[in-house]
Amino acid sequence: MAKKHYLTATLPDGYVKTIGPTSIPFTHYWRIVAELANGKTEVFWGHAKSLAEAKGKQAAAAEAAATRGWRSYAFEVVELVKTRG
């Protein structure tokens, strides 16, 4: 059985997200901060096993913005760092 560990993402705005314990080899964290038509904000996030997989979510974000009528959105990807475990 693979050893479980924690992974931490630190975004440019200072937000820190810790994932785990997990034995899955995630490498990147992605986040979409969407401004809705009514002025409210929603956050969608996830983790991926590669940078390419994480960046692939950007196309989905653009599609969701058009479909759901978001005023705007920000898409970010950062590397996950093994932090403890």
C-alpha positions in Angstrom: 0.0 0.0 0.0 1.3 3.4 -1.0 2.2 5.8 1.8 -0.3 8.7 2.2 0.8 12.3 2.3 -0.6 15.8 2.2 -0.3 18.2 -0.7 -0.5 22.0 -0.4 -1.2 24.6 -3.0 -0.5 28.3 -2.5 -2.2 30.6 -4.9 -0.9 34.1 -5.9 -3.5 35.8 -3.7 -2.2 34.0 -0.6 -5.0 31.4 -0.5 -3.6 28.0 0.8 -5.4 24.7 0.1 -4.2 21.5 1.6 -5.3 18.1 0.2 -5.0 14.8 1.9 -4.1 12.4 3.2 -3.8 10.9 -0.3 -1.6 8.4 -2.0 -2.7 9.6 -5.5 0.2 11.4 -7.3 -1.6 14.8 -7.9 0.8 17.5 -9.1 -1.3 20.6 -9.7 -4.3 22.4 -8.2 -6.7 24.5 -10.3 -9.2 27.1 -9.3 -12.0 29.0 -11.1 -13.4 32.1 -9.4 -16.5 33.0 -11.2 -18.5 36.3 -10.9 -22.1 35.3 -11.6 -24.7 37.5 -13.4 -26.3 38.4 -10.0 -22.9 39.7 -8.7 -22.2 36.8 -6.4 -19.0 34.8 -6.6 -18.6 31.0 -6.9 -15.4 29.1 -6.6 -14.7 25.8 -8.4 -11.5 23.8 -7.7 -9.8 20.5 -8.2 -6.5 18.7 -8.5 -4.9 16.9 -11.4 -2.1 14.4 -12.1 -0.4 16.7 -14.6 -0.1 20.3 -15.6 -1.7 19.4 -19.0 -4.7 17.9 -17.2 -5.1 20.9 -15.0 -4.8 23.4 -17.9 -7.4 21.3 -19.8 -10.0 22.7 -17.3 -9.5 26.2 -18.7 -11.5 25.2 -21.8 -14.3 23.9 -19.6 -14.2 27.2 -17.7 -14.7 29.2 -20.9 -17.6 27.0 -21.9 -19.2 27.2 -18.4 -18.9 31.0 -18.5 -20.8 31.2 -21.8 -23.4 28.6 -20.8 -24.0 29.9 -17.3 -23.8 33.6 -18.1 -20.9 34.5 -15.8 -19.9 38.1 -15.9 -16.2 37.1 -15.6 -14.0 34.5 -14.2 -10.4 33.9 -13.2 -8.6 30.6 -13.9 -5.5 29.6 -12.0 -3.2 26.6 -11.8 -0.5 26.1 -9.3 1.9 23.3 -8.4 1.1 21.1 -5.4 3.9 20.6 -2.9 4.2 17.6 -0.6 4.0 19.1 2.9 3.7 16.4 5.6 2.9 12.7 6.1 
